[in-house]
Amino acid sequence: MKADIKFFLVIIFLVISTKIANANSEIKIGLLAPFSGEFKNVGDSVFGSARIALNKINNKNISIFPRDTKGKNLETLKQVEELYIEGVRIFIGPVFNKNLKGLEKFKDAYFLSLTNKILNNPKNVISAGINARSQFNAIKKYQKINELEKTLILIPKKDYKKEIEQAIKETKFKAKQVFYYDTEPTKLTKQIEKITRYQIRKQNLEDEIKRLENSNEDNKEKKLENLSKKDTLGKIGYDSVVIADFDESLKSVTTSLLYTDITPKKIDFISLNQWFDETLFKETASQPISFPSINKENFDQFKKNFKEFYNYDPNQLSLITYDLVGLVYYLLAQNNFEISDNIFKKENRFKGMSGIFEIKNKKINHELNFYSVNDGNFIRIF
């Protein structure tokens, strides 16, 4: 049976403040993020959200120790080593999956990383990002609602394809076919042509036009007029397509699908979490396209609050950081502020700013909402 949802956004700060007020020792939490270099804006945004959470708690016994990883693995290990010597055993971060290497040597320390990758991470790392498993669970729910039974999954030949494969396996996601494609545009289009039987459907149309022209069928001219408006003829073989891609690469795939006469009017276009990327509004021919994501209303409210503090828009990872601060404090409060494996193993469900998520056996999964991009809007489906 599922554990009750803990609505910690409203009550956690009262609960924690009361319990921590009675605690004798300082609660130290390390924050590992890039505060310089190429990803400085990400680090600043993450730190900003942690400060907002601390401000909400307003208790002197809780401290966050930010350290600049510079987005590099060796620098991450160096900063962890220093904080570890000072007694820090719980860390929020690192931000990037590539910075997790070597953290296993800090055996009694725990790292709530913002990465969404869960495979081959050190055992003391808890991935808090919006992982592929969470996303495919949401897509599976969308499948059921819309009675989709012939789904094509398109996976790019990128470094995260194993994450997608594992998510499909763990969620028991039903797909008619899984296809791996090259991201190089000329190769991509040819591959999409093949998987969608474009040349066959195109030839079907040409053959049908010739047949009609040489026939004596009733309404022949009308039928020919209707065929002249088509690009292909014949069944596609799918009722939906899941495109496991993002940004310009995603748009390249949808463009190739449109070129092969596969449109959202014929089958459902679905992608992975797009973080409400408004550049998708411009791709009108590819709409509607749907995707799983965090709760948009909460995200918008968080961005508004953040901007009031700092006068700039936060990075998406900031919202997850905010929830993690609350999560860590809540779990510590429930464990008498003792840091152990138990606080991350016991099953708990929470409602944070990002929506509902659960932690069990040192894994975090999100119960995502579903949105559709249509006519310049993000429309919530569930």
URSULHU-V184202 format. One record per residue. N is the residue number from 1. PHI is phi in radians with two decimals (* if undefined). NEAR is the number of other ideal C-beta (glycine too) atoms within 8 Angstrom. Layout:
# URSULHU-V184202
n=<N/N>
phi=<PHI/PHI>
near=<NEAR/NEAR>
This chain:
# URSULHU-V184202
n=<1/2/3/4/5/6/7/8/9/10/11/12/13/14/15/16/17/18/19/20/21/22/23/24/25/26/27/28/29/30/31/32/33/34/35/36/37/38/39/40/41/42/43/44/45/46/47/48/49/50/51/52/53/54/55/56/57/58/59/60/61/62/63/64/65/66/67/68/69/70/71/72/73/74/75/76/77/78/79/80/81/82/83/84/85/86/87/88/89/90/91/92/93/94/95/96/97/98/99/100/101/102/103/104/105/106/107/108/109/110/111/112/113/114/115/116/117/118/119/120/121/122/123/124/125/126/127/128/129/130/131/132/133/134/135/136/137/138/139/140/141/142/143/144/145/146/147/148/149/150/151/152/153/154/155/156/157/158/159/160/161/162/163/164/165/166/167/168/169/170/171/172/173/174/175/176/177/178/179/180/181/182/183/184/185/186/187/188/189/190/191/192/193/194/195/196/197/198/199/200/201/202/203/204/205/206/207/208/209/210/211/212/213/214/215/216/217/218/219/220/221/222/223/224/225/226/227/228/229/230/231/232/233/234/235/236/237/238/239/240/241/242/243/244/245/246/247/248/249/250/251/252/253/254/255/256/257/258/259/260/261/262/263/264/265/266/267/268/269/270/271/272/273/274/275/276/277/278/279/280/281/282/283/284/285/286/287/288/289/290/291/292/293/294/295/296/297/298/299/300/301/302/303/304/305/306/307/308/309/310/311/312/313/314/315/316/317/318/319/320/321/322/323/324/325/326/327/328/329/330/331/332/333/334/335/336/337/338/339/340/341/342/343/344/345/346/347/348/349/350/351/352/353/354/355/356/357/358/359/360/361/362/363/364/365/366/367/368/369/370/371/372/373/374/375/376/377/378/379/380/381/382>
phi=<*/-1.18/-1.26/-1.08/-1.31/-1.63/-1.53/-1.40/-1.04/-1.61/-1.72/-1.04/-1.17/-1.23/-1.09/-1.18/-1.02/-1.16/-1.28/-1.21/-1.04/-1.65/-1.50/-1.53/-1.77/-1.33/-1.63/-1.86/-2.25/-1.44/-2.13/-1.82/-2.74/-1.41/-1.78/-2.62/1.52/-1.04/-1.90/-0.98/-1.10/-1.16/-1.08/-1.08/-1.18/-1.11/-1.12/-1.05/-1.21/-1.12/-1.16/-1.08/-1.10/-1.11/-1.09/-1.18/-1.23/0.98/-2.41/-1.20/-1.38/-1.92/-2.34/-1.93/-1.92/-1.31/-2.37/-1.45/-1.50/1.03/1.26/-2.09/-1.16/-1.10/-1.21/-1.07/-1.08/-1.09/-1.19/-1.12/-0.97/-1.13/-1.22/-1.07/-1.08/-1.43/1.76/-1.32/-2.18/-2.13/-2.22/-1.75/2.04/-1.17/-1.31/-1.80/-1.05/-1.16/-1.65/-1.51/-1.06/1.68/-1.25/-1.12/-1.26/-1.61/-1.07/-1.73/-1.92/-2.25/-2.13/-1.64/-1.37/-1.50/-1.15/-1.77/-1.63/-2.08/-1.45/1.06/-1.41/-0.98/-1.15/-1.69/-1.88/-1.93/-1.37/-1.88/-1.24/-1.39/-1.33/-1.12/-1.08/-1.04/-1.20/-1.26/-1.10/-1.20/-1.12/-1.07/-1.14/-1.10/-0.96/-1.14/-1.05/-1.71/0.93/-1.60/-2.17/-2.27/-1.64/-1.70/-1.86/-1.84/-2.07/-1.27/-1.41/-2.15/-1.18/-1.70/-1.11/-1.18/-1.11/-1.15/-1.03/-1.16/-1.13/-1.07/-1.18/-1.19/-1.52/0.94/-1.24/-1.58/-2.29/-1.23/-2.74/-2.01/-2.26/-1.80/-2.17/-1.44/-1.50/-1.19/-0.89/-1.18/-1.19/-1.02/-1.04/-1.12/-1.19/-1.15/-1.00/-1.20/-1.18/-1.72/0.99/-1.06/-1.10/-1.16/-1.15/-1.16/-1.15/-1.00/-1.14/-1.07/-1.15/-1.19/-1.10/-1.12/-1.07/-1.14/-1.05/-1.68/-1.87/-2.04/-1.16/-1.16/0.99/-0.99/-1.12/-1.15/-1.12/-1.15/-1.10/-1.14/-1.16/-1.15/-1.55/-1.70/-1.81/-2.54/-2.54/2.23/-1.25/-1.42/1.71/-2.36/-1.90/-2.84/-2.38/-1.80/-1.83/-1.50/-2.60/-2.52/0.92/-1.16/-1.15/-1.06/-1.14/-1.12/-1.18/-1.11/-1.10/-1.15/-1.12/-1.11/-1.06/-1.56/1.16/-1.90/-2.14/-1.11/-1.33/-1.70/-2.44/-1.31/-1.62/-2.30/-2.25/-1.50/-0.95/-1.80/0.90/1.00/-1.22/-1.29/-1.16/-1.17/-1.06/-1.29/-1.50/-1.09/-1.17/-1.64/-1.78/-1.41/-2.22/-1.95/-2.77/-1.43/-2.89/-1.24/-1.22/-1.18/-1.05/-1.14/-1.10/-1.10/-1.16/-1.09/-1.06/-1.11/-1.11/-1.08/-1.15/-1.14/-1.35/-2.08/1.11/-2.66/-1.40/-1.40/-1.27/-1.01/-1.15/-1.12/-1.10/-1.14/-1.04/-1.00/-1.13/-1.17/-1.04/-1.10/-1.09/-1.06/-1.12/-1.12/-1.12/-1.12/-1.08/-1.28/-1.98/0.95/1.07/-1.76/-1.56/-2.68/-1.01/-1.04/-1.20/-1.88/-1.72/-1.15/-1.27/-2.50/-2.05/-2.30/-2.02/-1.93/-1.15/-1.42/2.04/-1.50/-2.51/-2.21/-2.16/-2.75/0.88/1.07/-2.27/-1.99/-2.16/-1.80/-1.63/-1.53/-1.51/-2.35/-2.29/-2.15/-1.59/-2.74/0.92/1.27/-2.43/-1.76/-1.80/-1.30/-1.66/-2.72>
near=<2/6/8/5/8/10/8/13/9/5/8/13/10/7/11/15/11/8/10/14/8/5/9/2/6/6/12/12/14/15/14/15/15/14/10/7/8/5/10/10/7/12/15/9/13/17/12/13/16/15/10/12/12/11/7/7/12/7/9/3/10/13/8/12/11/9/12/11/16/9/11/9/9/6/11/14/10/8/13/15/8/9/13/11/6/8/6/12/9/13/14/15/14/13/17/9/8/6/13/13/7/8/14/8/5/9/6/5/13/11/14/14/15/14/13/9/11/11/7/2/12/9/6/10/11/12/13/11/11/11/15/14/12/13/14/12/12/13/12/11/10/15/13/7/8/8/6/10/8/9/14/14/14/13/12/12/8/6/3/8/12/7/13/12/9/12/14/12/7/7/10/5/10/7/10/8/8/8/10/7/13/8/11/6/8/6/9/14/11/8/11/16/11/8/10/13/10/12/7/8/14/11/8/11/14/8/8/10/11/8/8/12/7/5/7/3/7/3/6/10/6/7/10/11/8/8/12/7/5/9/5/11/8/9/3/10/7/11/8/14/14/13/12/12/12/7/7/5/10/12/10/11/14/14/9/13/14/11/8/12/13/11/9/10/3/7/11/10/14/12/13/12/10/12/6/9/7/5/6/11/8/5/12/6/7/13/11/9/14/13/12/13/13/13/9/12/6/12/14/8/9/14/10/8/9/15/11/5/9/7/4/5/5/14/8/8/12/14/15/13/14/15/14/11/16/14/13/12/14/14/12/14/12/6/11/3/11/6/10/6/6/7/11/10/8/7/8/10/12/15/10/13/12/12/13/10/13/13/13/9/4/8/9/11/11/12/10/14/13/14/14/10/15/7/4/3/6/8/9/8/10/7>
